[in-house]
């Protein structure tokens, strides 16, 4: 068997001018992008990108975030045009935040997701946000010299009240659109005189574009339907006074209701564990039971608000049917192709119980 030593092979490639290795670049000569915003534009699309704060010099002195914008007939053309906007080589391999302007979302997001899936530097692991009522460019530029990356990271990982309870990657959104025919994504908006990004519920999309938004109680209800812990604190006056509690865990099991082998309804068995956050004195067993019933009633209102809107759109973006269909695959296969229409008129019953841990 003939052996070729790796050093000799590399030397041969270099001598012949053929090399599969990328050209080496100094990190200081590269603009490492962290955030990308995509908007619809008359000529096609407009990209706005940001690097976040950058370090320079031996002491790591900070320099302002670099923000660039360029347009083109396609995403690939706009990405190429960005190279001419910077003195450094623009590198997309670190993009981990993707913002989509509302006008673009209304016309459909699959072309953007497809480009991210195909591009060698990008990928579907980026966190995806919808910019509600505004452009992605305005959202990216709202970070100023510090960039918007820190704010997006806080919304992604904080988990406290006011932050998005569910964050989604571009890959998760793409998978849902292809498998369920619809999907949901967290929405942000610019608020205040000195605009800063804030959480504004969830946008619901299908393959053609934006169906609408879920706000307030309906947004919290979607989180419950997805089996995620809502970012909220509930307060009720029971027995000894005002008592506040916060959800700690959610378990939701959907089940198809069958008649003669056909789907006639959908039952949702939801269990929510909550912990007390504030009270003047520890509640008695009777007060605790009354509190559990009151909180269950309020959470049920949230779930019903979300279900009402999702059924009006015919959008089972939480995948309730697919999850329930695992236990009766035959019935699900017959209904899967027309599930949007079936889901819109289906009777959905919810059994929700709350358990409070002191």
N, C-alpha and C positions, 0 to 999 in steps of 0.2 A: 504494500500500500504506500502510495506516495504522500509524503508529508510536506506541508508548506508552513514554515514558521511565520507567526504573526508579524514580527518586526520586518522580515523580508517582504511580506505581502504589502504592508503599509508603505515601505520605502518604494516599492515598485509602483504603487498607485500615485505617490507624490511625484516620482520622476516622470511618469507619463502624463501628469497633469490631471489625473482622475482621482477624485476623492469623494467618498460618501459622507465625510465628516462635515458638520456645519462650520462656517467661519467663526473663529473665536472672537468674542467681543468683551471688552472691559465692562463690568457692571456700571461703572460711572458714566459710560457712554450710552446707556440704555434708559429709556423711559418705561419703567415697569408699571403698566396700567393695572389698576385695581377695580375700577368701576366703569361700566359702559352703559350709556343711555341711548335708546333707539327711538326715533320719532319718524312719523310719516312726513314726507315733504313733497312739494309739487313735482320735483324732478325724480322722486323715488324715496330715498330715506336720508335721514341726517343722524350722524353719530356724534355723541359728546362723551368724552372719556376723561378720566382723572387718575393721577398717580397716587394721590395721598401725599402727606408730607415726606420730603426726601432728605436723606443725610448726605452731607458733602464734607470732604476734608478728613484729615487724620483724627480730629476731635469729634467727628460726626455732627458738625454744625447743621442745624435744620434749615431747609429752604422751603419756600411755599410749595403747595401742591401744584402740579402742572395740569391744566385743563385745556383740552383741545377739542375742536369741532370741525367736521367736514361732512359734505354730502356727496351723493352719487346716485346713479340709477339703480344700483344694487348695493347690498351690504359689502360684498367683496370690493366693489369700486370705491365705496366710502372708506373702507379700511385702508386701501392703498393710498387714497388721497390724504389720510392722516399722516402718512410718513413724510409728506412734504410740509407739514405744519410744525415740525419740531426739529431742533438742532441735534437731538439724540435719536437713536434707533428706537422706534415704537414697538414694544413687545407686549403681546396680548396674553401670554401664557399665565399671568398672575391674576387675570380678571376673575373675581369671585363674587361680584355684585352686578346684577343686570336689571336695569330699570326700563320699563316700557311706557311710553307716553300714551295717553288715553286715545288719541286719534288713531294711532297705530293699532292699539288693542281692538278697537271697534271694527277694524278691517281684517283681523285675524293675525295670530301670532305664530302659526306653524312655519312660515318661511324663515322667521328669525331663529326658531328652535332648530330647524333643519340645518341652517348655516352653522350654528354653534356645534351641532353634532358632527358636521363634516370637516370643520376647520381643524388643522393640526395643532394650532396654539390654543384655541379656545376649548370648550367642552361643556357638557351639560351639568357640571357640578356647581355652577354659579347659583347663588341665591337670587330668586326672581321676585321683583316687586312691580306692581302696577301704580302708575302715578295718576291719581284720580283728579280729573278736571284740569289738568295742566300737562306740560311737556316734560319729557325725561331730561331735556337740556336744562330747564329751570331747576329741576330737582338736583342734578349733579352740580350745577353752579352755586346752589344754596350753601354749599360747604365752605365757600370762600377759599382763603389761603390754606386752611387746615384740611380741606377736602371733606367729602360727605361720608367717607368710609367709616369713621368712628361712630357716627350716628347710626348708620345701617348695622354695624356690628352690635351696637347696644340693643337695637330693636330685635336683632336675631337671637341674642343669647341671654338677655336680661331675665325674661320670664316674669317680671313684676307687673303690677297693674299699669295699664297704659301701653305696654309693649305688645307686639303681635304674638298671640298665643301659638299660632301655626305659621311657620315659615316653610317655603317650598323651593326646591331647586328647579332649574330649567328642565332637568331630566324627569322629575316627578310630574311636572305639568305636561310635558310631551307624552309620557306614558299614559296618563289619564285621558288626554285628548284622543289618543289612538285606540285605547282599549275601552274606555267608557263613553267616548263621544263628547265629553264635557269635563271641566276641571274648575278648580277654584285657586285663587292666589291672593296673598295679602295685598291690600291697597294702602298707599300713603298719599298724603296731601301736604301742601305747603301752608302753614298757618302762622298768623301773627304779623305785626308790622315788620319785624325782621324775620322773614320767613324761615321756618325750620320744619323739617319733615316730621310728621306725626302719623300715627296709625289711624286708618279710616276704614275699618272693616275688611271685607273680602269681595273681590270681583269674581263673577261666575262667567265662564266662557264656554263656547262650543267651537267646533272647527271653523265656523264662519266668522266668529268674533265675539265681542262682549255682549252678554245677555243682560247684565245689570249688577248691582251691588247689594250686599247684605250689610246692614248697619245695626248698631245697638243690640237689642235683644235677639234679632235674627242672626247676627254675627256670632254671638255667644252660643246660640242654638246650633249653628253649623259646627262649632268646635265640639259640642257634645255629640253630634251625629258622627263626627269623624273619630270619636273616641279619645279626644284630646282634652286636657284640663283647661277650662275657660279662665282667662285672665280677669278675674273679678272678685269682689268681696260683697257679700249680701248681708244686709242688716235687717233684723226683725225685732219688733217689740213683743216679747213673750214673757209672761210671768214676772220675773224679777227685774225686768227692764229691757233696755236695748242690748241685743246680742249680735255680734258680727261673726261670720264664718266664711271660710274660703275653701273652694274645691281643692282636693289633694290628689284625687285619682278618679278616673272614669272608665267604666267597662260597659260596652254596648254590644249586644248580640242580636242581630236581625234574623228573622225567620219568616220564610214565605208561607202564606196561608193557601192551601190547595183545596180545590173541589173538583172531583172527577179528573184529577191529574193536571188541572189548569190553575194558574195563579189567580187568586181572587182578592188577596190582601197581603199586608206586610205587618208583622208584629215586631216591635222593638223593645227588648228587655234592657233597660238602662239602670246601672247602679253607680251612684256617685258617693265617694267618700269625702267628707269635709272636716276641717279642723277649726276650732274656735280661735278667733283672733283677738276679740275684745269683749269684756263683760264686767259688770260691777261685782257680781258674786257668782260663784259656780251654779249653774242651773240645776234644779231638782230633776229627778227622773221624769216627772210629769211634764215639766217645762221643756226638757230635752226632746221628749217625744213630740210635743206640739211644735217645737222648732223644726224638727226633721220634716214634719208634714208640711209646714209653711214653706220651707226651702224647696222641697220637692215640687210643690205647686208652682213656685216661681220658675224653677228650671224647666218644668214642663211647658210653661208659657213660651219660654225661649225656643225650645225645640219645635213647638207647633208653629211659631212664627217663621222659623227657617223652612220647615217642611211645606208650609203654605206657599211660600215664594218659589221654592225649588220645584214644586209640582206645577205651579203656574207656568214655569219655564220648561217643564219636561226635562229637568236636568238633575239626574241623580249623581251629582258630583262627589258625594261621599261614598259612592260605590256600595250602597245598601243592598241593592239587588244582587250584585255579583258576590258579595260576602254571604248573603243568605242562600244563594244558589249552590254553594259548596255542599250543602247537606242534601240537596235534591237536584243533581245535575241534569237529569232528563227534562224536568219542567223548565229549568233555567235555559237550556239550549233552545227550547221551543219559543221562549219569550225574549231571548237576548236581542235578536235582530229588531224587535219592535218595542224595546223596553222604554224608550223615551215616551212614546204615546201611552203605553200601559202604565207607567209610573205616574203620569200626569193625572190619571183618573182613579188611581188605586186608593183603597181605604187603608190608611196607616194608623195602627193603634200603638200607643206608647205606654209602657208600664215603667214608671220611674220611681225609684226609691233612694232615699238619702240615709247614710249612716254617718253620725257625727262622732269624731274622736276627741275626747277632752285632753 
